[in-house]
Amino acid sequence: MLKVDHLIKRYRKVTAVNDLSFQLDCGTVTVLLGPNGAGKSTLIKSIIGFLRYDGEITIDNILNKTTEARKRVGYIPEMPALYPNLTVGEHMEFIARAYRMKDYKDRAQMLLDTFELSDKKAKFGDELSKGMQQKLNLCLGLLPDPEVILMDEPMIGLDPHAIRALKTMIESMRAAGKTVLVSTHIIDSVDMLWDRALIMQNGHLDANVTRQELESQGKTLEELFFELTENSKDRTPASNQEDMA
């Protein structure tokens, strides 16, 4: 379970995230939507513990910046951050050692097989194509089998086979009781996966809605997204509101 309580993140005079509160339960997939500059990446980096912020974030009721909480969280960044001098296999071993995983080889092999990287185990990070780097990025984030997994634009650069494999894994994680948060610009890519949707704009949370709630309104996620973002074009950004106060 992931809980965000009155999260505020400022960069000097700019308020990137303005008083966000929400809770994501176990066994659910949540999609995080918003235009560029909405604050989605700042939110994810705050949850991971990369940034300082005001407010409170807990993972299974444990403060997110503690060692115990960090063991329960997996993160797949938008841009792969690979080591050029490590092979694919060495990358997997590095993550396993960082998480102090003892029996990881079977899971590592399963992930490499799933994303068609088994024959690339001896390749160095900088020898991989962009698509293969993203596949390895997914394998590294999923290897520790975290309770909470955060994905930032995970499908960009993937071929159709890898996208299908990732969707299948997301469904499996939901069935296993994991908490999954997927940030994306491509609504269609997650349309059949999500249980809850968060829509951000100008650092605010404009919508926190379940699939059932949206269906009862007779709307699609795409319709809600454009309704909110188009209607709020005249809205004063959070940073400007702070400057005017």
C-alpha positions in Angstrom: 0.0 0.0 0.0 1.2 3.5 -0.9 0.0 6.6 0.9 0.8 10.2 0.1 -0.3 12.8 2.6 -0.2 16.5 1.9 2.9 16.3 -0.4 4.4 19.6 -1.4 7.5 20.0 -3.4 9.0 23.4 -4.2 12.0 24.4 -6.4 12.7 27.8 -5.1 9.7 29.9 -6.2 8.1 27.2 -8.3 5.7 24.8 -6.6 6.0 21.6 -8.7 3.6 19.5 -6.5 1.0 21.3 -4.4 -0.7 19.5 -1.5 -1.3 16.1 -3.0 -3.0 13.3 -0.9 -4.1 9.9 -2.1 -3.8 6.2 -1.2 -3.2 3.3 -3.5 -4.2 -0.1 -2.2 -2.6 -3.5 -2.6 -3.6 -5.5 -5.7 -4.3 -2.4 -7.8 -2.9 -0.7 -10.9 -3.1 3.0 -10.9 -2.3 5.2 -14.0 -0.9 8.6 -13.5 -1.7 11.1 -16.3 -1.0 14.7 -17.0 0.5 17.1 -19.6 4.2 18.0 -19.6 5.1 19.9 -16.5 2.2 18.6 -14.5 4.5 17.3 -11.7 4.2 13.5 -12.4 8.0 12.9 -12.4 8.5 15.0 -9.3 5.8 13.0 -7.5 7.4 9.7 -8.4 10.9 10.9 -7.4 9.5 12.1 -4.1 7.9 8.7 -3.5 11.2 6.9 -4.2 13.0 9.3 -1.8 15.2 11.1 -4.3 13.8 14.5 -3.4 13.2 16.5 -0.2 9.6 17.6 0.3 7.0 18.6 2.8 4.3 16.2 3.8 4.5 12.4 4.4 4.8 9.4 2.2 4.5 5.8 3.6 4.9 2.3 2.1 2.9 -0.2 4.0 2.7 2.3 6.8 6.5 2.7 6.9 8.1 6.1 6.1 9.4 5.9 2.5 12.9 7.1 3.2 13.7 4.3 5.7 15.7 1.3 4.6 12.8 -1.1 5.2 10.5 0.9 3.0 13.0 1.2 0.2 13.4 -2.6 0.1 9.6 -2.8 -0.8 9.7 -0.3 -3.7 10.8 -0.8 -7.3 11.4 2.0 -9.7 11.6 1.9 -13.5 12.7 5.4 -14.7 11.8 6.9 -18.1 15.4 6.9 -19.2 17.5 3.8 -18.6 20.6 4.5 -16.5 22.9 1.7 -17.4 26.6 1.2 -16.7 28.5 1.0 -20.0 31.2 -1.3 -18.6 28.7 -3.9 -17.2 27.2 -6.6 -19.2 23.4 -7.4 -19.1 24.1 -10.3 -16.8 26.3 -8.2 -14.5 23.6 -5.5 -14.3 21.2 -8.1 -13.0 23.8 -9.4 -10.5 24.5 -5.8 -9.4 20.8 -5.2 -8.5 20.5 -8.6 -6.8 23.5 -7.7 -4.6 22.2 -4.2 -3.9 18.9 -5.8 -2.6 20.8 -8.6 -0.9 18.9 -11.2 -2.9 20.3 -14.7 -2.5 18.2 -16.9 -4.8 17.7 -14.5 -7.7 19.1 -16.4 -10.7 15.9 -18.2 -11.7 13.9 -14.9 -11.5 16.6 -13.1 -13.4 16.5 -15.7 -16.2 12.7 -15.6 -16.3 12.8 -11.8 -16.8 15.5 -12.0 -19.5 13.6 -14.7 -21.3 10.3 -12.7 -21.1 11.9 -9.6 -22.6 14.0 -11.5 -25.1 17.4 -10.6 -23.6 18.8 -14.0 -22.8 21.0 -14.1 -25.8 22.4 -10.6 -24.8 23.7 -11.5 -21.4 27.3 -10.9 -22.4 26.5 -7.6 -24.1 27.7 -4.3 -22.5 25.1 -1.6 -21.6 26.3 0.8 -24.3 26.2 -2.0 -26.9 22.4 -2.4 -26.6 19.9 -0.6 -28.8 17.5 1.9 -27.2 14.8 -0.7 -27.2 17.0 -3.3 -25.6 18.2 -0.8 -23.0 14.5 -0.2 -22.1 13.9 -3.9 -21.8 16.9 -4.2 -19.5 15.6 -1.2 -17.6 12.4 -3.2 -16.9 14.2 -6.3 -15.9 16.3 -4.4 -13.3 13.3 -2.7 -11.8 11.3 -5.9 -11.6 14.0 -8.2 -10.4 13.6 -7.6 -6.6 9.9 -8.4 -6.9 8.9 -5.3 -5.0 5.6 -4.8 -3.2 5.2 -1.3 -4.7 6.4 -0.7 -8.3 6.6 2.7 -9.9 6.9 2.9 -13.7 7.7 6.2 -15.5 6.7 5.9 -19.2 7.6 2.1 -19.2 6.4 1.4 -22.7 8.3 4.0 -24.7 10.7 2.4 -27.1 9.3 -1.1 -26.7 8.3 -3.4 -29.5 4.8 -4.9 -29.6 6.0 -8.2 -28.1 7.7 -6.5 -25.2 4.6 -4.3 -24.6 2.4 -7.4 -24.4 4.9 -9.1 -22.1 4.9 -6.0 -19.8 1.1 -5.8 -19.7 1.0 -9.5 -18.8 3.5 -8.9 -16.0 1.5 -5.9 -14.7 -1.6 -8.1 -14.5 0.3 -10.8 -12.7 1.6 -8.2 -10.2 -1.9 -7.1 -9.5 -3.1 -10.7 -9.0 -0.1 -11.1 -6.5 -1.3 -8.2 -4.4 1.3 -5.7 -5.6 0.7 -1.9 -5.8 1.5 -0.6 -9.3 1.7 3.0 -10.4 2.3 3.7 -14.1 3.0 7.2 -15.3 2.3 7.7 -19.0 1.3 10.1 -21.7 -0.1 7.3 -23.8 -3.6 6.6 -22.5 -4.4 3.8 -24.9 -1.3 1.9 -23.7 -2.9 1.2 -20.3 -6.5 1.5 -21.1 -7.4 -2.0 -20.2 -5.1 -2.3 -17.2 -6.0 0.4 -14.7 -8.1 0.2 -11.6 -7.6 3.9 -10.5 -6.6 7.0 -12.4 -4.8 10.1 -11.1 -4.8 13.1 -13.3 -2.4 15.9 -12.5 -2.0 19.5 -13.9 0.0 22.4 -12.7 1.1 20.5 -9.6 -2.5 19.8 -8.5 -4.4 16.5 -8.4 -7.4 17.2 -10.6 -8.9 13.7 -10.5 -8.7 10.6 -8.4 -11.2 8.2 -9.8 -11.7 4.4 -10.0 -12.7 2.6 -13.2 -16.1 1.8 -11.7 -16.7 5.5 -10.8 -15.8 6.6 -14.3 -17.9 3.9 -16.0 -20.9 4.9 -13.9 -20.5 8.4 -15.3 -20.6 7.1 -18.8 -17.1 8.4 -19.6 -13.9 7.0 -20.9 -10.5 7.9 -19.3 -9.5 9.7 -22.5 -12.7 11.8 -22.3 -12.1 12.7 -18.7 -8.5 13.6 -19.3 -9.3 16.1 -22.1 -12.3 17.5 -20.3 -10.1 18.4 -17.3 -7.0 19.5 -19.2 -8.8 21.6 -21.8 -11.1 23.2 -19.2 -8.2 24.2 -17.0 -6.1 26.0 -19.6 -7.2 29.3 -18.0 -6.3 28.1 -14.6 -3.4 29.9 -12.8 -0.5 27.5 -12.3 0.4 26.6 -8.8 3.7 28.5 -8.9 2.0 31.7 -10.0 -0.6 31.3 -7.3 2.2 31.2 -4.7 3.8 34.3 -6.2 0.5 36.2 -6.2 -0.2 35.3 -2.5 
